[in-house]
Amino acid sequence: MRVKCVLCDKIDTIDDETLEAKRLRNRPIHTYMCGPCNNRIEIKTNERIKTGNFRLYRDKKTEDHW
Ligand SMILES: [Zn+2]
């Protein structure tokens, strides 16, 4: 299926069998992002995690308990 990236308007073709294609078909609201844009968002998210605005992790000490 053909999909358009919401960020850069690039048209991509993705395999109909992929999970992403199914998700996009089931929910048209679900937006598509191409690889480069996805990476950009990921980097931004990671940076935010590093600066401490996000708290995704639980206390790591519990993991060291063995
Ligand atoms: Zn894009």
N, CA, C, O and the ligand as a Tripos MOL2 file, in Angstrom:
@<TRIPOS>MOLECULE
protein
  265   263    67     0     0
PROTEIN
NO_CHARGES

@<TRIPOS>ATOM
      1 N           0.8450   -1.1990    0.0000 N.3       1 MET1
      2 CA          0.0000    0.0000    0.0000 C.3       1 MET1
      3 C           0.8760    1.2440    0.0000 C.2       1 MET1
      4 O           2.0160    1.2300    0.4670 O.2       1 MET1
      5 N           0.3070    2.3250   -0.5410 N.am      2 ARG2
      6 CA          1.0590    3.5710   -0.5740 C.3       2 ARG2
      7 C           0.6940    4.4290    0.6160 C.2       2 ARG2
      8 O          -0.4780    4.5710    0.9650 O.2       2 ARG2
      9 N           1.6910    4.9870    1.2220 N.am      3 VAL3
     10 CA          1.4670    5.8080    2.4000 C.3       3 VAL3
     11 C           2.2550    7.1020    2.2570 C.2       3 VAL3
     12 O           3.2720    7.1650    1.5670 O.2       3 VAL3
     13 N           1.7600    8.1160    2.9220 N.am      4 LYS4
     14 CA          2.4280    9.4050    2.8510 C.3       4 LYS4
     15 C           2.9290    9.7940    4.2290 C.2       4 LYS4
     16 O           2.1990    9.7190    5.2170 O.2       4 LYS4
     17 N           4.1720   10.2060    4.2790 N.am      5 CYS5
     18 CA          4.7430   10.6170    5.5490 C.3       5 CYS5
     19 C           4.1180   11.9340    6.0010 C.2       5 CYS5
     20 O           4.0010   12.8820    5.2250 O.2       5 CYS5
     21 N           3.7240   11.9700    7.2590 N.am      6 VAL6
     22 CA          3.0690   13.1820    7.7580 C.3       6 VAL6
     23 C           4.0420   14.3420    7.9150 C.2       6 VAL6
     24 O           3.6340   15.5030    7.9100 O.2       6 VAL6
     25 N           5.3120   14.0360    8.0520 N.am      7 LEU7
     26 CA          6.2740   15.0980    8.3250 C.3       7 LEU7
     27 C           6.8680   15.7060    7.0640 C.2       7 LEU7
     28 O           6.9970   16.9260    6.9640 O.2       7 LEU7
     29 N           7.2300   14.8630    6.1010 N.am      8 CYS8
     30 CA          7.8950   15.4240    4.9170 C.3       8 CYS8
     31 C           7.1120   15.2020    3.6320 C.2       8 CYS8
     32 O           7.5760   15.5710    2.5530 O.2       8 CYS8
     33 N           5.9140   14.5980    3.7370 N.am      9 ASP9
     34 CA          5.0550   14.3810    2.5700 C.3       9 ASP9
     35 C           5.6360   13.4360    1.5290 C.2       9 ASP9
     36 O           5.1930   13.4110    0.3810 O.2       9 ASP9
     37 N           6.6090   12.6780    1.9310 N.am     10 LYS10
     38 CA          7.1860   11.7060    1.0180 C.3      10 LYS10
     39 C           6.2380   10.5190    0.8760 C.2      10 LYS10
     40 O           5.6710   10.0440    1.8600 O.2      10 LYS10
     41 N           6.0720   10.0450   -0.3550 N.am     11 ILE11
     42 CA          5.2290    8.8770   -0.5750 C.3      11 ILE11
     43 C           6.0840    7.6240   -0.5070 C.2      11 ILE11
     44 O           7.0960    7.5080   -1.1980 O.2      11 ILE11
     45 N           5.6700    6.7010    0.3240 N.am     12 ASP12
     46 CA          6.3770    5.4430    0.4700 C.3      12 ASP12
     47 C           5.4410    4.3090    0.1060 C.2      12 ASP12
     48 O           4.2200    4.4570    0.1530 O.2      12 ASP12
     49 N           6.0150    3.1940   -0.2500 N.am     13 THR13
     50 CA          5.2160    1.9920   -0.4530 C.3      13 THR13
     51 C           5.6320    0.9840    0.5950 C.2      13 THR13
     52 O           6.8100    0.6460    0.7140 O.2      13 THR13
     53 N           4.6630    0.5060    1.3520 N.am     14 ILE14
     54 CA          5.0100   -0.4910    2.3560 C.3      14 ILE14
     55 C           4.2630   -1.7810    2.0760 C.2      14 ILE14
     56 O           3.1790   -1.7820    1.4940 O.2      14 ILE14
     57 N           4.8570   -2.8570    2.4950 N.am     15 ASP15
     58 CA          4.2960   -4.1860    2.3020 C.3      15 ASP15
     59 C           2.9570   -4.3000    3.0330 C.2      15 ASP15
     60 O           2.8440   -3.9510    4.2080 O.2      15 ASP15
     61 N           1.9590   -4.7890    2.3230 N.am     16 ASP16
     62 CA          0.6220   -4.9420    2.9210 C.3      16 ASP16
     63 C           0.6180   -5.8750    4.1260 C.2      16 ASP16
     64 O          -0.2530   -5.7820    4.9900 O.2      16 ASP16
     65 N           1.5750   -6.7530    4.1750 N.am     17 GLU17
     66 CA          1.5790   -7.7530    5.2400 C.3      17 GLU17
     67 C           2.1990   -7.2530    6.5360 C.2      17 GLU17
     68 O           2.0790   -7.9050    7.5730 O.2      17 GLU17
     69 N           2.8500   -6.1190    6.4840 N.am     18 THR18
     70 CA          3.5040   -5.6490    7.7010 C.3      18 THR18
     71 C           2.4820   -5.1850    8.7230 C.2      18 THR18
     72 O           1.3510   -4.8190    8.4020 O.2      18 THR18
     73 N           2.9260   -5.2160    9.9490 N.am     19 LEU19
     74 CA          2.0670   -4.7890   11.0480 C.3      19 LEU19
     75 C           1.6520   -3.3390   10.8690 C.2      19 LEU19
     76 O           0.5240   -2.9520   11.1760 O.2      19 LEU19
     77 N           2.5800   -2.5550   10.3710 N.am     20 GLU20
     78 CA          2.3000   -1.1380   10.2010 C.3      20 GLU20
     79 C           1.1910   -0.9140    9.1690 C.2      20 GLU20
     80 O           0.3130   -0.0740    9.3640 O.2      20 GLU20
     81 N           1.2410   -1.6690    8.0770 N.am     21 ALA21
     82 CA          0.2240   -1.5380    7.0440 C.3      21 ALA21
     83 C          -1.1510   -1.8930    7.5950 C.2      21 ALA21
     84 O          -2.1380   -1.2140    7.3120 O.2      21 ALA21
     85 N          -1.2030   -2.9480    8.3740 N.am     22 LYS22
     86 CA         -2.4750   -3.3620    8.9640 C.3      22 LYS22
     87 C          -3.0120   -2.2960    9.9130 C.2      22 LYS22
     88 O          -4.2080   -2.0060    9.9470 O.2      22 LYS22
     89 N          -2.1030   -1.7330   10.6700 N.am     23 ARG23
     90 CA         -2.5000   -0.7070   11.6200 C.3      23 ARG23
     91 C          -3.0530    0.5060   10.8990 C.2      23 ARG23
     92 O          -4.0570    1.0890   11.3080 O.2      23 ARG23
     93 N          -2.3720    0.8790    9.8030 N.am     24 LEU24
     94 CA         -2.8030    2.0540    9.0520 C.3      24 LEU24
     95 C          -4.1550    1.8050    8.3900 C.2      24 LEU24
     96 O          -4.9720    2.7190    8.2740 O.2      24 LEU24
     97 N          -4.3870    0.5800    7.9600 N.am     25 ARG25
     98 CA         -5.6570    0.2570    7.3300 C.3      25 ARG25
     99 C          -6.7970    0.2660    8.3410 C.2      25 ARG25
    100 O          -7.8900    0.7550    8.0580 O.2      25 ARG25
    101 N          -6.5320   -0.2690    9.4990 N.am     26 ASN26
    102 CA         -7.5770   -0.3310   10.5230 C.3      26 ASN26
    103 C          -7.9100    1.0280   11.0920 C.2      26 ASN26
    104 O          -9.0650    1.3120   11.4070 O.2      26 ASN26
    105 N          -6.9280    1.8430   11.2210 N.am     27 ARG27
    106 CA         -7.1380    3.1730   11.7710 C.3      27 ARG27
    107 C          -6.5260    4.2140   10.8560 C.2      27 ARG27
    108 O          -5.3290    4.4910   10.9330 O.2      27 ARG27
    109 N          -7.3380    4.7860    9.9970 N.am     28 PRO28
    110 CA         -6.8320    5.8200    9.0830 C.3      28 PRO28
    111 C          -6.2250    7.0050    9.8270 C.2      28 PRO28
    112 O          -5.4170    7.7480    9.2710 O.2      28 PRO28
    113 N          -6.6190    7.1740   11.0820 N.am     29 ILE29
    114 CA         -6.0930    8.2870   11.8620 C.3      29 ILE29
    115 C          -4.6170    8.0540   12.1680 C.2      29 ILE29
    116 O          -3.8320    8.9940   12.2900 O.2      29 ILE29
    117 N          -4.2710    6.8020   12.2860 N.am     30 HIS30
    118 CA         -2.8880    6.4650   12.5910 C.3      30 HIS30
    119 C          -2.0030    6.9470   11.4540 C.2      30 HIS30
    120 O          -2.1840    6.5360   10.3080 O.2      30 HIS30
    121 N          -1.0670    7.7990   11.7580 N.am     31 THR31
    122 CA         -0.2920    8.4290   10.7070 C.3      31 THR31
    123 C           1.0070    7.6900   10.4270 C.2      31 THR31
    124 O           1.5650    7.0110   11.2890 O.2      31 THR31
    125 N           1.4570    7.8440    9.2160 N.am     32 TYR32
    126 CA          2.6730    7.1720    8.8040 C.3      32 TYR32
    127 C           3.8630    8.1380    8.8410 C.2      32 TYR32
    128 O           3.7420    9.3140    8.4960 O.2      32 TYR32
    129 N           4.9940    7.6180    9.2610 N.am     33 MET33
    130 CA          6.2300    8.3920    9.1950 C.3      33 MET33
    131 C           7.2790    7.5670    8.4840 C.2      33 MET33
    132 O           7.4450    6.3830    8.7780 O.2      33 MET33
    133 N           7.9850    8.1770    7.5540 N.am     34 CYS34
    134 CA          9.0230    7.4470    6.8250 C.3      34 CYS34
    135 C          10.2150    7.1860    7.7370 C.2      34 CYS34
    136 O          10.2920    7.7190    8.8440 O.2      34 CYS34
    137 N          11.1380    6.3650    7.2640 N.am     35 GLY35
    138 CA         12.2940    5.9730    8.0580 C.3      35 GLY35
    139 C          13.0840    7.1400    8.6220 C.2      35 GLY35
    140 O          13.2720    7.2270    9.8350 O.2      35 GLY35
    141 N          13.5530    8.0430    7.7580 N.am     36 PRO36
    142 CA         14.3450    9.1820    8.2530 C.3      36 PRO36
    143 C          13.6070   10.0230    9.2890 C.2      36 PRO36
    144 O          14.2010   10.4440   10.2820 O.2      36 PRO36
    145 N          12.3230   10.2710    9.0690 N.am     37 CYS37
    146 CA         11.5550   11.0580   10.0350 C.3      37 CYS37
    147 C          11.3940   10.3010   11.3410 C.2      37 CYS37
    148 O          11.4720   10.8770   12.4270 O.2      37 CYS37
    149 N          11.1690    9.0040   11.2170 N.am     38 ASN38
    150 CA         11.0580    8.1640   12.4000 C.3      38 ASN38
    151 C          12.3200    8.2480   13.2360 C.2      38 ASN38
    152 O          12.2700    8.3770   14.4590 O.2      38 ASN38
    153 N          13.4620    8.1700   12.5470 N.am     39 ASN39
    154 CA         14.7370    8.2530   13.2480 C.3      39 ASN39
    155 C          14.8800    9.5890   13.9500 C.2      39 ASN39
    156 O          15.3510    9.6770   15.0840 O.2      39 ASN39
    157 N          14.4600   10.6300   13.2400 N.am     40 ARG40
    158 CA         14.5750   11.9610   13.8210 C.3      40 ARG40
    159 C          13.7710   12.0710   15.1060 C.2      40 ARG40
    160 O          14.2310   12.6230   16.1050 O.2      40 ARG40
    161 N          12.5540   11.5290   15.0570 N.am     41 ILE41
    162 CA         11.6990   11.5710   16.2370 C.3      41 ILE41
    163 C          12.3040   10.7590   17.3700 C.2      41 ILE41
    164 O          12.2530   11.1390   18.5390 O.2      41 ILE41
    165 N          12.8770    9.6280   16.9820 N.am     42 GLU42
    166 CA         13.4610    8.7540   17.9860 C.3      42 GLU42
    167 C          14.6190    9.4470   18.6910 C.2      42 GLU42
    168 O          14.7480    9.3850   19.9140 O.2      42 GLU42
    169 N          15.4570   10.1070   17.9010 N.am     43 ILE43
    170 CA         16.5880   10.8290   18.4820 C.3      43 ILE43
    171 C          16.0960   11.9070   19.4300 C.2      43 ILE43
    172 O          16.6230   12.0750   20.5300 O.2      43 ILE43
    173 N          15.0760   12.6360   18.9870 N.am     44 LYS44
    174 CA         14.5240   13.6980   19.8360 C.3      44 LYS44
    175 C          13.9870   13.1280   21.1390 C.2      44 LYS44
    176 O          14.2010   13.6810   22.2170 O.2      44 LYS44
    177 N          13.2840   12.0110   21.0150 N.am     45 THR45
    178 CA         12.7130   11.3810   22.2050 C.3      45 THR45
    179 C          13.8100   10.9420   23.1580 C.2      45 THR45
    180 O          13.7190   11.1380   24.3700 O.2      45 THR45
    181 N          14.8590   10.3370   22.5820 N.am     46 ASN46
    182 CA         15.9680    9.8860   23.4200 C.3      46 ASN46
    183 C          16.6440   11.0600   24.1120 C.2      46 ASN46
    184 O          17.0470   10.9660   25.2710 O.2      46 ASN46
    185 N          16.7620   12.1640   23.3890 N.am     47 GLU47
    186 CA         17.3740   13.3360   23.9950 C.3      47 GLU47
    187 C          16.5440   13.8360   25.1630 C.2      47 GLU47
    188 O          17.0710   14.2610   26.1910 O.2      47 GLU47
    189 N          15.2350   13.7760   24.9800 N.am     48 ARG48
    190 CA         14.3650   14.2350   26.0540 C.3      48 ARG48
    191 C          14.4740   13.3270   27.2640 C.2      48 ARG48
    192 O          14.4350   13.7800   28.4080 O.2      48 ARG48
    193 N          14.6100   12.0310   26.9910 N.am     49 ILE49
    194 CA         14.7690   11.0900   28.0970 C.3      49 ILE49
    195 C          16.0410   11.4140   28.8610 C.2      49 ILE49
    196 O          16.0660   11.4070   30.0920 O.2      49 ILE49
    197 N          17.1090   11.7000   28.1000 N.am     50 LYS50
    198 CA         18.3930   11.9980   28.7200 C.3      50 LYS50
    199 C          18.3430   13.2590   29.5810 C.2      50 LYS50
    200 O          18.9790   13.3310   30.6320 O.2      50 LYS50
    201 N          17.5870   14.2400   29.1250 N.am     51 THR51
    202 CA         17.5270   15.4820   29.8880 C.3      51 THR51
    203 C          16.6170   15.3540   31.1050 C.2      51 THR51
    204 O          16.5590   16.2550   31.9430 O.2      51 THR51
    205 N          15.9140   14.2400   31.1980 N.am     52 GLY52
    206 CA         15.1470   13.9760   32.4080 C.3      52 GLY52
    207 C          13.7050   14.4530   32.3840 C.2      52 GLY52
    208 O          13.0240   14.4210   33.4080 O.2      52 GLY52
    209 N          13.2330   14.8950   31.2210 N.am     53 ASN53
    210 CA         11.8270   15.2890   31.1470 C.3      53 ASN53
    211 C          10.8970   14.0840   31.1170 C.2      53 ASN53
    212 O           9.7090   14.1800   31.4260 O.2      53 ASN53
    213 N          11.4590   12.9770   30.7440 N.am     54 PHE54
    214 CA         10.6850   11.7540   30.6790 C.3      54 PHE54
    215 C          11.1020   10.8310   31.8010 C.2      54 PHE54
    216 O          12.2780   10.7850   32.1620 O.2      54 PHE54
    217 N          10.1800   10.1120   32.3440 N.am     55 ARG55
    218 CA         10.5760    9.0730   33.2960 C.3      55 ARG55
    219 C           9.9730    7.7580   32.8660 C.2      55 ARG55
    220 O           8.8890    7.3750   33.3050 O.2      55 ARG55
    221 N          10.6940    7.0720   31.9970 N.am     56 LEU56
    222 CA         10.1890    5.8160   31.4760 C.3      56 LEU56
    223 C          10.6770    4.6310   32.2990 C.2      56 LEU56
    224 O          10.0680    3.5610   32.3090 O.2      56 LEU56
    225 N          11.7730    4.8480   32.9750 N.am     57 TYR57
    226 CA         12.3770    3.7250   33.6690 C.3      57 TYR57
    227 C          11.8980    3.6290   35.1090 C.2      57 TYR57
    228 O          11.6330    4.6310   35.7730 O.2      57 TYR57
    229 N          11.7980    2.4070   35.5570 N.am     58 ARG58
    230 CA         11.5910    2.2020   36.9730 C.3      58 ARG58
    231 C          12.9470    2.2620   37.6500 C.2      58 ARG58
    232 O          13.9830    2.3290   36.9890 O.2      58 ARG58
    233 N          12.9310    2.2390   38.9120 N.am     59 ASP59
    234 CA         14.1800    2.2700   39.6580 C.3      59 ASP59
    235 C          15.0670    1.1070   39.2330 C.2      59 ASP59
    236 O          14.6750   -0.0560   39.3260 O.2      59 ASP59
    237 N          16.2680    1.4370   38.7660 N.am     60 LYS60
    238 CA         17.1290    0.3940   38.2310 C.3      60 LYS60
    239 C          17.6990   -0.5280   39.2870 C.2      60 LYS60
    240 O          18.1400   -1.6330   38.9730 O.2      60 LYS60
    241 N          17.6970   -0.0980   40.5090 N.am     61 LYS61
    242 CA         18.2930   -0.9090   41.5640 C.3      61 LYS61
    243 C          17.6470   -2.2800   41.6750 C.2      61 LYS61
    244 O          18.3100   -3.2600   42.0140 O.2      61 LYS61
    245 N          16.3650   -2.3450   41.3920 N.am     62 THR62
    246 CA         15.6640   -3.6230   41.5260 C.3      62 THR62
    247 C          16.1920   -4.6430   40.5170 C.2      62 THR62
    248 O          16.1690   -5.8470   40.7730 O.2      62 THR62
    249 N          16.6760   -4.1470   39.3540 N.am     63 GLU63
    250 CA         17.1830   -5.0490   38.3380 C.3      63 GLU63
    251 C          18.5180   -5.6720   38.7350 C.2      63 GLU63
    252 O          18.8700   -6.7640   38.2900 O.2      63 GLU63
    253 N          19.2490   -4.9530   39.5810 N.am     64 ASP64
    254 CA         20.5400   -5.4690   39.9900 C.3      64 ASP64
    255 C          20.4220   -6.5530   41.0530 C.2      64 ASP64
    256 O          21.4050   -7.1920   41.4280 O.2      64 ASP64
    257 N          19.2300   -6.7380   41.5140 N.am     65 HIS65
    258 CA         19.0100   -7.6800   42.6140 C.3      65 HIS65
    259 C          19.0150   -9.1060   42.1230 C.2      65 HIS65
    260 O          18.0250   -9.5630   41.5520 O.2      65 HIS65
    261 N          20.1070   -9.8270   42.3310 N.am     66 TRP66
    262 CA         20.1530  -11.2150   41.9150 C.3      66 TRP66
    263 C          20.9590  -12.0110   42.9190 C.2      66 TRP66
    264 O          21.1250  -13.2200   42.7580 O.2      66 TRP66
    265 ZN          9.2620   11.7090    6.3330 Zn       67 ZN67
@<TRIPOS>BOND
     1     1     2 1
     2     2     3 1
     3     3     4 2
     4     3     5 am
     5     5     6 1
     6     6     7 1
     7     7     8 2
     8     7     9 am
     9     9    10 1
    10    10    11 1
    11    11    12 2
    12    11    13 am
    13    13    14 1
    14    14    15 1
    15    15    16 2
    16    15    17 am
    17    17    18 1
    18    18    19 1
    19    19    20 2
    20    19    21 am
    21    21    22 1
    22    22    23 1
    23    23    24 2
    24    23    25 am
    25    25    26 1
    26    26    27 1
    27    27    28 2
    28    27    29 am
    29    29    30 1
    30    30    31 1
    31    31    32 2
    32    31    33 am
    33    33    34 1
    34    34    35 1
    35    35    36 2
    36    35    37 am
    37    37    38 1
    38    38    39 1
    39    39    40 2
    40    39    41 am
    41    41    42 1
    42    42    43 1
    43    43    44 2
    44    43    45 am
    45    45    46 1
    46    46    47 1
    47    47    48 2
    48    47    49 am
    49    49    50 1
    50    50    51 1
    51    51    52 2
    52    51    53 am
    53    53    54 1
    54    54    55 1
    55    55    56 2
    56    55    57 am
    57    57    58 1
    58    58    59 1
    59    59    60 2
    60    59    61 am
    61    61    62 1
    62    62    63 1
    63    63    64 2
    64    63    65 am
    65    65    66 1
    66    66    67 1
    67    67    68 2
    68    67    69 am
    69    69    70 1
    70    70    71 1
    71    71    72 2
    72    71    73 am
    73    73    74 1
    74    74    75 1
    75    75    76 2
    76    75    77 am
    77    77    78 1
    78    78    79 1
    79    79    80 2
    80    79    81 am
    81    81    82 1
    82    82    83 1
    83    83    84 2
    84    83    85 am
    85    85    86 1
    86    86    87 1
    87    87    88 2
    88    87    89 am
    89    89    90 1
    90    90    91 1
    91    91    92 2
    92    91    93 am
    93    93    94 1
    94    94    95 1
    95    95    96 2
    96    95    97 am
    97    97    98 1
    98    98    99 1
    99    99   100 2
   100    99   101 am
   101   101   102 1
   102   102   103 1
   103   103   104 2
   104   103   105 am
   105   105   106 1
   106   106   107 1
   107   107   108 2
   108   107   109 am
   109   109   110 1
   110   110   111 1
   111   111   112 2
   112   111   113 am
   113   113   114 1
   114   114   115 1
   115   115   116 2
   116   115   117 am
   117   117   118 1
   118   118   119 1
   119   119   120 2
   120   119   121 am
   121   121   122 1
   122   122   123 1
   123   123   124 2
   124   123   125 am
   125   125   126 1
   126   126   127 1
   127   127   128 2
   128   127   129 am
   129   129   130 1
   130   130   131 1
   131   131   132 2
   132   131   133 am
   133   133   134 1
   134   134   135 1
   135   135   136 2
   136   135   137 am
   137   137   138 1
   138   138   139 1
   139   139   140 2
   140   139   141 am
   141   141   142 1
   142   142   143 1
   143   143   144 2
   144   143   145 am
   145   145   146 1
   146   146   147 1
   147   147   148 2
   148   147   149 am
   149   149   150 1
   150   150   151 1
   151   151   152 2
   152   151   153 am
   153   153   154 1
   154   154   155 1
   155   155   156 2
   156   155   157 am
   157   157   158 1
   158   158   159 1
   159   159   160 2
   160   159   161 am
   161   161   162 1
   162   162   163 1
   163   163   164 2
   164   163   165 am
   165   165   166 1
   166   166   167 1
   167   167   168 2
   168   167   169 am
   169   169   170 1
   170   170   171 1
   171   171   172 2
   172   171   173 am
   173   173   174 1
   174   174   175 1
   175   175   176 2
   176   175   177 am
   177   177   178 1
   178   178   179 1
   179   179   180 2
   180   179   181 am
   181   181   182 1
   182   182   183 1
   183   183   184 2
   184   183   185 am
   185   185   186 1
   186   186   187 1
   187   187   188 2
   188   187   189 am
   189   189   190 1
   190   190   191 1
   191   191   192 2
   192   191   193 am
   193   193   194 1
   194   194   195 1
   195   195   196 2
   196   195   197 am
   197   197   198 1
   198   198   199 1
   199   199   200 2
   200   199   201 am
   201   201   202 1
   202   202   203 1
   203   203   204 2
   204   203   205 am
   205   205   206 1
   206   206   207 1
   207   207   208 2
   208   207   209 am
   209   209   210 1
   210   210   211 1
   211   211   212 2
   212   211   213 am
   213   213   214 1
   214   214   215 1
   215   215   216 2
   216   215   217 am
   217   217   218 1
   218   218   219 1
   219   219   220 2
   220   219   221 am
   221   221   222 1
   222   222   223 1
   223   223   224 2
   224   223   225 am
   225   225   226 1
   226   226   227 1
   227   227   228 2
   228   227   229 am
   229   229   230 1
   230   230   231 1
   231   231   232 2
   232   231   233 am
   233   233   234 1
   234   234   235 1
   235   235   236 2
   236   235   237 am
   237   237   238 1
   238   238   239 1
   239   239   240 2
   240   239   241 am
   241   241   242 1
   242   242   243 1
   243   243   244 2
   244   243   245 am
   245   245   246 1
   246   246   247 1
   247   247   248 2
   248   247   249 am
   249   249   250 1
   250   250   251 1
   251   251   252 2
   252   251   253 am
   253   253   254 1
   254   254   255 1
   255   255   256 2
   256   255   257 am
   257   257   258 1
   258   258   259 1
   259   259   260 2
   260   259   261 am
   261   261   262 1
   262   262   263 1
   263   263   264 2
@<TRIPOS>SUBSTRUCTURE
     1 MET1         2 RESIDUE 1 A MET
     2 ARG2         6 RESIDUE 1 A ARG
     3 VAL3        10 RESIDUE 1 A VAL
     4 LYS4        14 RESIDUE 1 A LYS
     5 CYS5        18 RESIDUE 1 A CYS
     6 VAL6        22 RESIDUE 1 A VAL
     7 LEU7        26 RESIDUE 1 A LEU
     8 CYS8        30 RESIDUE 1 A CYS
     9 ASP9        34 RESIDUE 1 A ASP
    10 LYS10       38 RESIDUE 1 A LYS
    11 ILE11       42 RESIDUE 1 A ILE
    12 ASP12       46 RESIDUE 1 A ASP
    13 THR13       50 RESIDUE 1 A THR
    14 ILE14       54 RESIDUE 1 A ILE
    15 ASP15       58 RESIDUE 1 A ASP
    16 ASP16       62 RESIDUE 1 A ASP
    17 GLU17       66 RESIDUE 1 A GLU
    18 THR18       70 RESIDUE 1 A THR
    19 LEU19       74 RESIDUE 1 A LEU
    20 GLU20       78 RESIDUE 1 A GLU
    21 ALA21       82 RESIDUE 1 A ALA
    22 LYS22       86 RESIDUE 1 A LYS
    23 ARG23       90 RESIDUE 1 A ARG
    24 LEU24       94 RESIDUE 1 A LEU
    25 ARG25       98 RESIDUE 1 A ARG
    26 ASN26      102 RESIDUE 1 A ASN
    27 ARG27      106 RESIDUE 1 A ARG
    28 PRO28      110 RESIDUE 1 A PRO
    29 ILE29      114 RESIDUE 1 A ILE
    30 HIS30      118 RESIDUE 1 A HIS
    31 THR31      122 RESIDUE 1 A THR
    32 TYR32      126 RESIDUE 1 A TYR
    33 MET33      130 RESIDUE 1 A MET
    34 CYS34      134 RESIDUE 1 A CYS
    35 GLY35      138 RESIDUE 1 A GLY
    36 PRO36      142 RESIDUE 1 A PRO
    37 CYS37      146 RESIDUE 1 A CYS
    38 ASN38      150 RESIDUE 1 A ASN
    39 ASN39      154 RESIDUE 1 A ASN
    40 ARG40      158 RESIDUE 1 A ARG
    41 ILE41      162 RESIDUE 1 A ILE
    42 GLU42      166 RESIDUE 1 A GLU
    43 ILE43      170 RESIDUE 1 A ILE
    44 LYS44      174 RESIDUE 1 A LYS
    45 THR45      178 RESIDUE 1 A THR
    46 ASN46      182 RESIDUE 1 A ASN
    47 GLU47      186 RESIDUE 1 A GLU
    48 ARG48      190 RESIDUE 1 A ARG
    49 ILE49      194 RESIDUE 1 A ILE
    50 LYS50      198 RESIDUE 1 A LYS
    51 THR51      202 RESIDUE 1 A THR
    52 GLY52      206 RESIDUE 1 A GLY
    53 ASN53      210 RESIDUE 1 A ASN
    54 PHE54      214 RESIDUE 1 A PHE
    55 ARG55      218 RESIDUE 1 A ARG
    56 LEU56      222 RESIDUE 1 A LEU
    57 TYR57      226 RESIDUE 1 A TYR
    58 ARG58      230 RESIDUE 1 A ARG
    59 ASP59      234 RESIDUE 1 A ASP
    60 LYS60      238 RESIDUE 1 A LYS
    61 LYS61      242 RESIDUE 1 A LYS
    62 THR62      246 RESIDUE 1 A THR
    63 GLU63      250 RESIDUE 1 A GLU
    64 ASP64      254 RESIDUE 1 A ASP
    65 HIS65      258 RESIDUE 1 A HIS
    66 TRP66      262 RESIDUE 1 A TRP
    67 ZN67       265 GROUP 0 **** ****
